[in-house]
Amino acid sequence: MSDFKLNASVRSDEGKGASRRLRRLEAKVPAIIYGGEVEPQSIALLQKDMFKALESEAVYSSVLTLNVDGKEETVILRDLQRHPAKAILLHADFQRVSANTKVHVKVPLHFLNEESCKGVKAGGIVSHTLTELDIHAPASKLPEYIEVDLADLELDATVHISDIKLPEGVESVDLAHGEDHNLVVASVHKPRGAVEAEAEEGEGEESGEE
């Protein structure tokens, strides 16, 4: 269920001062695991291990395995605090999950056939309104990303959430709230300059006819 595995250790010394020392002296990230029928547990992970995992966008929408002093916990990353100016992670929140735990996460959208879609061939450009999608899904069925095929998208046409084929077991949070939440995901329109040029050309032709 998990392609991400990280080592962690139990953290008994808490508080802002202890967290600062942990980051400065041990190059570790203070974190917490919560959820399930177990009490929240304070842990610490190596900064370098976290940064390595964060190189993949999938870490935000995948189940992770934390090896906490020899005991494995299956979790999802719920929150991550970064230093505003330095390459330092300040804190991480992990939620315990099982294979059947239904979770709400944001999953990145991967757009296919963007450069070769019908609307682009007709002179249009693709505009992305959404780059990620809110979903509900069992932890065991969380997709790393969701594909949006734009091959047949015509000029001046749009793709809505309802047009996306979601994997089995995955539901759109927005669509669950009703048709009014069927948001635009992407569209193809002619560049503004091209539209203005066509308008000027049309005005010129009308003036010539007079």
C-alpha positions as CSV (number, residue, x, y, z in Angstrom):
1,M,0.0,0.0,0.0
2,S,3.0,2.3,0.5
3,D,5.9,3.1,-1.7
4,F,7.4,5.6,0.8
5,K,9.2,4.4,3.9
6,L,10.8,6.7,6.4
7,N,12.6,6.0,9.7
8,A,11.5,8.0,12.8
9,S,12.2,8.0,16.5
10,V,10.0,8.7,19.5
11,R,10.4,12.3,20.8
12,S,9.9,12.8,24.5
13,D,11.3,16.3,24.8
14,E,8.6,18.7,23.6
15,G,8.1,22.5,23.3
16,K,9.4,25.2,21.0
17,G,12.9,25.2,22.5
18,A,13.2,21.4,22.2
19,S,12.0,21.6,18.6
20,R,14.5,24.3,17.7
21,R,17.4,22.2,19.2
22,L,16.2,19.2,17.3
23,R,16.3,21.1,14.0
24,R,19.6,22.9,14.7
25,L,21.7,20.3,16.5
26,E,20.4,17.0,15.0
27,A,19.0,18.2,11.6
28,K,15.7,16.5,12.4
29,V,12.1,17.4,11.8
30,P,9.8,17.4,14.8
31,A,6.5,15.7,13.9
32,I,3.4,14.2,15.3
33,I,1.3,11.1,14.5
34,Y,-2.4,11.1,15.3
35,G,-5.6,9.3,14.5
36,G,-7.0,5.9,15.0
37,E,-7.6,4.6,18.5
38,V,-4.1,5.4,19.7
39,E,-2.9,8.5,21.5
40,P,-1.0,11.1,19.4
41,Q,2.7,10.4,19.4
42,S,5.6,13.0,19.0
43,I,8.3,11.8,16.7
44,A,11.3,13.1,14.8
45,L,12.6,12.4,11.3
46,L,15.8,13.3,9.6
47,Q,15.5,16.5,7.5
48,K,17.4,14.9,4.6
49,D,15.0,11.9,4.5
50,M,12.0,14.1,4.4
51,F,13.4,16.3,1.6
52,K,14.3,13.2,-0.4
53,A,10.7,11.9,-0.1
54,L,9.3,15.4,-1.0
55,E,11.1,15.3,-4.3
56,S,8.1,13.2,-5.5
57,E,4.8,15.0,-5.7
58,A,3.1,11.7,-4.9
59,V,4.2,11.9,-1.3
60,Y,1.3,14.3,-0.6
61,S,-1.3,11.9,-1.8
62,S,0.2,8.5,-0.9
63,V,0.2,6.2,2.1
64,L,3.6,6.3,3.9
65,T,5.2,3.8,6.2
66,L,6.9,5.2,9.2
67,N,9.3,2.9,11.1
68,V,9.1,4.4,14.6
69,D,11.8,2.8,16.7
70,G,11.1,-0.5,15.0
71,K,7.3,-0.2,15.0
72,E,5.6,0.4,11.6
73,E,2.8,3.0,11.3
74,T,0.9,3.5,8.0
75,V,0.1,7.2,7.7
76,I,-0.6,10.0,5.2
77,L,1.1,13.4,5.4
78,R,-1.5,15.9,6.6
79,D,0.5,19.1,7.1
80,L,4.0,20.4,6.5
81,Q,5.4,23.6,7.8
82,R,8.5,25.1,6.1
83,H,10.8,27.9,7.1
84,P,9.9,31.0,5.1
85,A,13.5,31.8,4.1
86,K,15.6,28.7,4.7
87,A,15.6,25.1,3.4
88,I,14.4,23.8,6.7
89,L,11.2,21.8,7.6
90,L,9.7,23.1,10.8
91,H,7.1,20.5,11.6
92,A,5.1,17.6,10.0
93,D,1.7,16.1,10.9
94,F,0.9,12.5,10.0
95,Q,-2.5,10.8,10.3
96,R,-2.7,7.1,10.9
97,V,-4.7,5.2,8.3
98,S,-5.6,1.6,7.4
99,A,-6.3,0.2,4.0
100,N,-10.0,0.9,4.3
101,T,-9.7,4.3,5.9
102,K,-11.5,6.8,3.7
103,V,-9.4,10.0,3.4
104,H,-9.8,13.4,1.9
105,V,-6.6,14.5,0.0
106,K,-5.6,16.8,-2.9
107,V,-4.2,14.9,-5.9
108,P,-2.2,16.5,-8.7
109,L,-3.7,16.5,-12.2
110,H,-1.5,15.4,-15.1
111,F,-2.6,16.8,-18.5
112,L,-2.1,14.5,-21.5
113,N,-1.9,15.4,-25.2
114,E,-1.9,19.1,-24.4
115,E,0.3,20.3,-27.3
116,S,-1.5,18.1,-29.8
117,C,-5.1,18.6,-28.9
118,K,-7.6,19.8,-31.5
119,G,-8.0,23.3,-30.1
120,V,-4.2,23.9,-30.0
121,K,-3.9,22.8,-33.6
122,A,-6.6,25.3,-34.5
123,G,-4.5,28.1,-33.0
124,G,-5.6,28.0,-29.3
125,I,-3.7,27.8,-26.1
126,V,-4.5,25.7,-23.1
127,S,-5.4,27.4,-19.8
128,H,-5.4,25.3,-16.6
129,T,-8.0,26.4,-14.0
130,L,-7.2,23.5,-11.6
131,T,-3.9,21.7,-11.2
132,E,-5.1,19.4,-8.4
133,L,-8.3,17.8,-7.4
134,D,-10.0,17.2,-4.0
135,I,-10.9,13.6,-3.7
136,H,-12.3,11.0,-1.2
137,A,-10.9,7.5,-1.5
138,P,-9.9,4.5,0.7
139,A,-6.2,4.8,1.6
140,S,-5.4,1.7,-0.4
141,K,-6.8,3.2,-3.6
142,L,-5.2,6.7,-3.4
143,P,-3.9,7.6,-6.9
144,E,-0.5,9.3,-7.1
145,Y,-2.1,11.6,-9.8
146,I,-5.1,11.8,-12.0
147,E,-4.8,12.0,-15.8
148,V,-6.8,14.5,-17.9
149,D,-6.7,13.7,-21.6
150,L,-7.1,16.9,-23.7
151,A,-6.6,15.2,-27.1
152,D,-10.2,15.9,-28.3
153,L,-10.6,19.3,-26.7
154,E,-11.8,21.7,-29.4
155,L,-11.1,25.5,-29.6
156,D,-13.3,27.5,-27.1
157,A,-14.2,24.2,-25.3
158,T,-13.7,23.4,-21.7
159,V,-13.1,20.3,-19.5
160,H,-15.1,20.1,-16.3
161,I,-14.5,17.8,-13.3
162,S,-17.4,15.6,-14.4
163,D,-15.5,15.0,-17.7
164,I,-12.5,13.3,-15.8
165,K,-12.5,9.6,-15.6
166,L,-11.7,8.9,-12.0
167,P,-10.1,5.6,-10.8
168,E,-12.3,3.0,-9.1
169,G,-13.2,3.9,-5.6
170,V,-12.2,7.6,-6.0
171,E,-14.8,10.3,-5.7
172,S,-14.6,14.1,-6.3
173,V,-15.3,16.1,-3.2
174,D,-16.6,19.0,-5.3
175,L,-19.1,16.9,-7.3
176,A,-20.4,15.5,-4.0
177,H,-21.6,19.0,-3.2
178,G,-23.8,19.2,-6.3
179,E,-23.7,20.2,-10.0
180,D,-23.0,23.8,-9.1
181,H,-19.5,22.6,-8.0
182,N,-18.7,21.0,-11.3
183,L,-15.7,23.3,-11.8
184,V,-13.8,24.0,-15.0
185,V,-10.5,22.1,-15.1
186,A,-9.0,23.4,-18.4
187,S,-10.0,25.2,-21.5
188,V,-8.7,26.2,-24.9
189,H,-9.0,29.7,-26.4
190,K,-7.1,31.7,-28.9
191,P,-4.5,34.0,-27.5
192,R,-5.7,37.5,-26.6
193,G,-3.5,39.1,-29.2
194,A,-4.9,36.9,-31.9
195,V,-8.5,37.7,-31.0
196,E,-7.8,41.4,-31.0
197,A,-6.0,41.2,-34.4
198,E,-9.0,39.4,-35.8
199,A,-11.3,42.0,-34.4
200,E,-9.2,44.8,-36.0
201,E,-9.1,43.0,-39.3
202,G,-12.9,42.7,-39.3
203,E,-13.3,46.4,-38.5
204,G,-10.9,47.2,-41.4
205,E,-12.9,45.1,-43.8
206,E,-16.1,46.8,-42.8
207,S,-14.5,50.3,-43.3
208,G,-13.3,49.2,-46.7
209,E,-16.8,48.2,-47.8
210,E,-18.1,51.7,-46.9
